[in-house]
Amino acid sequence: MHYKFTNKKISGILSVVPENCVKFEDEINNYGFSQEKMINLQKVIGFNERRIVKGNECTSDLCIFGLEYLIKNNFIDKNEIGAIIYITQTPDHFMPPTSFIIHGKLGFKDDVLCFDINQGCAGYLYGLLQAFLLLEQLNNRKVALLVGDTLSRRAYYKDRNVYPLVGDAASVTIVENTDEDNEILLNMITDGSRNDWLIIPAGAFRIPSSEHTRKIKHYPDGNQRSKEHLYMNGPGIFMFTQTDVPRAIKEMSQFASLPLEKVDYFMFHQANRFILEKLAHKLGVPVKKMPNNIVEKYGNSSSATIPLAICDNIGDAIVDDSFLIFMSGFGVGLSLGMLIMKVGPLDFCDILEM
């Protein structure tokens, strides 16, 4: 479904990553392949290093760290926040909502609306959509959009389909109303018929955690995991990114009457480098306009990869200038979100290490 907004803007983006850095070469013997095969995969996919939380650190810890930094350094006034939207697939608890925990720890006003959304790869777009809708009612107050995951805690260290890719990160994005007569276009697509292509099968209420679901199993492809670990249909997801995604992006370009060559940057969810290189080729987009360096520096951090890509690649420039950006997130659900808007100049756009 297509959505159109005006007089809304992103005023700042802060990405937060754990200080713990894990290098691919230190884990190369975990995956049941020869070193030669794993090095070949590294060259194609873009494995290098990732940021991983330690112990029981949660996504909320990264978000709280980022919010405290912004408040302490006067980038935001917490009394100006009217809503907190928290996007994650790795909540602190089944209940209460993690946004309420964040609200309580930082002492936000009691009229601040808080809610969680369970989304991943397209989560940043879902969050921006909700933020724009809320701003219709918030007048001069702002939305704090918090996105991220710590999926390393739900990936098995011997599963080469998933574990070498997964990184942990979060992002704080401030969204507000503006007098600028801008135009923002979004389109969200859902295909629940392929919901089991990215899934943690057990551990919730449909298949509760048990000794059986926690047991590590060996699979014909040589991978190992339990039913409480993240499973990815790799070939299926790749097909989705090379068929459904480029078709939808071209349709979005037509809907917006915007030739792709007029876009300054394509900030897409970074599943891996190989997928984005192929996607850029299918769209006829210069690779330099579609950054693909996030997985090799931080890992695939789910909903946080788009803001992380913005901060890492154009963070310095976008605080002084504005760019027409085409964002897209695609994956778990299966979900596909697209957004076209001018972003910048921003009050802040940086990466913070926790």
ZIDA-V104965 format. One record per pair of residues at least 24 apart in sequence whose C-alpha atoms are under 8 Angstrom apart, sorted by the first residue. I is the first residue (numbers start at 1). J is the second residue. If there is no record, write none. Layout:
I:J
I:J
This chain:
1:187
1:188
1:189
2:185
2:186
2:187
2:188
3:185
3:186
3:187
4:183
4:184
4:185
4:186
5:132
5:183
5:184
5:185
6:181
6:182
6:183
6:184
7:177
7:178
7:179
7:180
7:181
7:182
7:183
8:132
8:135
8:175
8:176
8:177
8:178
8:180
8:182
8:184
9:175
9:176
9:177
9:178
9:343
10:173
10:174
10:175
10:176
10:343
10:344
10:346
11:173
11:174
11:175
11:176
11:344
11:345
11:346
11:347
11:348
12:173
12:174
12:175
12:346
12:347
12:348
12:349
13:171
13:172
13:173
13:174
13:307
13:311
13:346
13:348
13:349
13:350
14:66
14:171
14:172
14:173
14:307
14:311
14:348
14:349
14:350
14:351
14:352
15:66
15:169
15:170
15:171
15:172
15:304
15:307
15:308
15:311
15:349
15:350
15:351
15:352
16:62
16:63
16:65
16:66
16:169
16:170
16:171
16:351
16:352
16:353
16:354
17:51
17:62
17:168
17:169
17:170
17:298
17:351
17:352
17:353
17:354
18:51
18:52
18:53
18:62
18:168
18:169
18:353
18:354
19:51
19:52
19:53
19:353
19:354
20:51
20:52
20:53
20:54
21:49
21:50
21:51
21:52
22:49
22:50
22:51
22:52
23:48
23:49
23:50
24:48
24:49
24:50
24:164
30:157
30:158
31:157
31:158
31:159
31:160
31:223
32:158
32:222
32:223
44:273
44:274
45:272
45:273
45:274
45:275
46:272
46:273
46:274
46:293
46:295
46:296
47:164
47:165
47:295
47:296
47:299
48:295
48:296
48:297
49:295
49:296
49:297
49:298
49:299
50:165
50:166
50:167
50:168
50:295
50:296
50:297
50:298
50:299
51:167
51:168
51:169
51:298
51:299
52:150
52:152
52:167
52:168
53:150
53:152
53:168
58:90
58:91
58:92
58:150
59:88
59:90
59:91
59:92
59:148
59:149
59:150
59:168
59:169
59:170
60:91
60:92
60:98
60:102
62:169
62:170
62:354
63:146
63:147
63:170
63:171
63:172
64:102
64:106
65:354
66:171
66:172
66:352
67:172
68:106
75:347
75:348
78:108
79:108
79:109
80:140
80:141
80:142
81:112
81:141
81:142
81:143
81:144
82:111
82:112
82:113
82:138
82:141
82:142
82:143
83:112
83:113
83:114
83:134
83:142
83:143
83:144
84:112
84:113
84:114
84:115
84:143
84:144
84:145
84:146
85:114
85:115
85:116
85:117
85:127
85:130
85:131
85:143
85:144
85:145
85:146
86:114
86:115
86:116
86:117
86:127
86:145
86:146
86:147
87:116
87:117
87:118
87:119
87:120
87:123
87:124
87:127
87:145
87:146
87:147
87:148
87:303
88:116
88:117
88:118
88:119
88:120
88:123
88:147
88:148
88:149
88:303
89:118
89:119
89:120
89:149
90:149
90:150
90:151
119:303
119:332
120:148
120:149
120:302
120:303
120:331
120:332
121:269
121:302
121:303
121:329
121:330
121:331
121:332
121:335
122:269
122:303
122:328
122:329
122:330
122:331
122:332
122:335
122:336
122:337
123:147
123:302
123:303
123:329
124:303
124:304
124:306
124:307
124:329
125:327
125:328
125:329
125:337
125:338
125:339
126:337
128:175
129:186
131:175
132:175
132:176
135:176
135:177
139:177
140:176
140:177
141:176
142:174
142:175
142:176
142:177
143:174
143:175
143:176
144:172
144:173
144:174
144:175
145:171
145:172
145:173
145:174
145:175
146:170
146:171
146:172
146:173
147:171
147:172
147:303
147:304
148:301
148:302
148:303
148:304
149:301
149:302
149:303
149:304
150:301
151:301
154:200
154:228
154:229
154:230
155:225
155:229
155:230
156:224
156:225
156:226
156:229
156:230
158:223
158:224
158:225
159:223
159:224
159:225
160:223
161:223
161:232
161:234
162:230
162:231
162:232
164:299
165:272
165:295
165:299
165:300
166:299
166:300
166:301
167:295
167:298
167:299
167:300
167:301
168:298
168:299
168:300
168:301
169:301
169:304
170:301
170:304
171:304
171:307
171:308
182:342
183:341
184:339
184:340
184:341
184:342
185:256
185:339
185:340
185:341
186:337
186:338
186:339
186:340
187:252
187:337
187:338
187:339
188:335
188:336
188:337
188:338
189:335
189:336
189:337
190:333
190:334
190:335
190:336
191:333
191:334
191:335
192:333
192:334
192:335
193:334
194:333
194:334
195:332
195:333
195:334
196:333
197:231
197:232
197:233
197:236
197:237
197:332
197:333
197:334
198:230
198:231
198:232
198:233
198:331
198:332
198:333
198:334
199:230
199:231
199:232
199:332
200:227
200:228
200:229
200:230
200:231
201:227
201:228
201:229
201:230
201:231
202:227
202:228
202:229
203:227
203:228
237:331
238:275
241:275
241:279
241:330
242:275
242:278
242:279
242:282
245:330
245:336
246:279
246:282
246:283
249:338
250:283
252:338
260:285
261:285
263:324
263:325
263:326
264:289
264:323
264:324
264:325
265:289
265:290
265:323
265:324
265:325
265:326
266:290
266:291
266:325
266:326
266:327
266:328
267:291
267:306
267:309
267:310
267:325
267:326
267:327
267:328
268:305
268:306
268:326
268:327
268:328
268:329
269:302
269:303
269:305
269:306
269:327
269:328
269:329
269:330
270:294
270:295
270:300
270:305
270:306
271:295
271:300
271:302
272:300
303:329
308:351
310:349
311:349
311:350
311:351
312:350
312:351
315:349
315:350
316:349
316:350
318:343
318:344
318:345
318:346
318:349
319:344
319:345
319:346
319:347
319:348
319:349
320:344
320:345
320:346
321:345
